[in-house]
Amino acid sequence: MLAVKGIYENGLVRLEKELPIKEPLKVIVTFLEYPDNQVSEKLSFNNFSFLSARKKSESYKGSLSDAVIEERKSAL
């Protein structure tokens, strides 16, 4: 295993040094820092309305639970 420092910016990782590797290799990127302002706002009961959610989803003809299951399967 080899550890190399770098910077993540605009969707790209720039390594601090050039590596003499010519073929594609699998890597694991670990973020040592993560800005708190990037975390999405959590759902709270103060800003949730079951009536509003029901109205927004009344035109949906499929199974919501099946849609969630398929979405989670495709994320794997």
C-alpha positions as CSV (number, residue, x, y, z in Angstrom):
1,M,0.0,0.0,0.0
2,L,1.2,3.5,-0.8
3,A,0.0,6.7,0.8
4,V,0.2,10.0,-1.1
5,K,-1.1,13.4,-0.1
6,G,-3.1,15.5,-2.4
7,I,-5.8,18.2,-2.8
8,Y,-9.4,17.7,-4.0
9,E,-10.8,20.6,-5.9
10,N,-13.6,20.9,-8.4
11,G,-14.1,17.1,-8.7
12,L,-10.4,16.3,-9.2
13,V,-7.7,15.0,-6.9
14,R,-4.2,16.5,-7.5
15,L,-1.4,14.5,-6.0
16,E,1.5,16.4,-4.3
17,K,4.1,14.3,-6.2
18,E,4.3,12.5,-9.5
19,L,4.1,8.7,-9.4
20,P,5.9,6.4,-11.8
21,I,2.7,4.3,-12.4
22,K,1.6,3.8,-16.0
23,E,-1.4,1.4,-15.7
24,P,-4.8,2.2,-14.0
25,L,-4.9,1.2,-10.4
26,K,-7.8,1.1,-7.9
27,V,-7.4,3.7,-5.1
28,I,-9.2,4.7,-1.9
29,V,-9.5,8.4,-1.2
30,T,-9.9,9.4,2.4
31,F,-10.9,13.0,3.2
32,L,-8.9,14.2,6.3
33,E,-11.1,17.3,6.6
34,Y,-14.7,17.9,5.7
35,P,-16.3,21.3,5.9
36,D,-19.4,21.4,8.1
37,N,-21.2,23.7,5.7
38,Q,-21.4,20.9,3.1
39,V,-23.8,18.8,5.2
40,S,-27.3,19.0,3.9
41,E,-30.0,20.3,6.1
42,K,-31.8,17.6,8.1
43,L,-35.5,17.1,7.9
44,S,-37.3,18.4,10.9
45,F,-41.0,18.1,11.9
46,N,-41.2,21.9,12.0
47,N,-40.8,22.2,8.2
48,F,-42.6,19.0,7.2
49,S,-46.2,18.7,6.3
50,F,-47.9,15.3,5.6
51,L,-50.7,17.1,3.7
52,S,-48.2,18.9,1.5
53,A,-46.3,15.6,0.8
54,R,-49.5,13.8,0.0
55,K,-50.6,16.5,-2.5
56,K,-47.2,16.5,-4.2
57,S,-47.2,12.7,-4.6
58,E,-50.9,12.2,-5.6
59,S,-50.0,12.0,-9.3
60,Y,-47.4,9.3,-8.7
61,K,-49.0,6.0,-9.9
62,G,-46.3,3.5,-8.8
63,S,-45.3,2.1,-5.4
64,L,-43.2,4.6,-3.4
65,S,-41.6,1.8,-1.4
66,D,-40.6,0.0,-4.6
67,A,-39.2,3.2,-6.0
68,V,-37.0,3.7,-2.9
69,I,-35.8,0.0,-3.0
70,E,-34.8,0.4,-6.7
71,E,-33.0,3.7,-6.0
72,R,-31.0,2.1,-3.2
73,K,-30.2,-1.0,-5.3
74,S,-28.9,1.2,-8.1
75,A,-26.7,3.1,-5.7
76,L,-24.8,0.0,-4.7
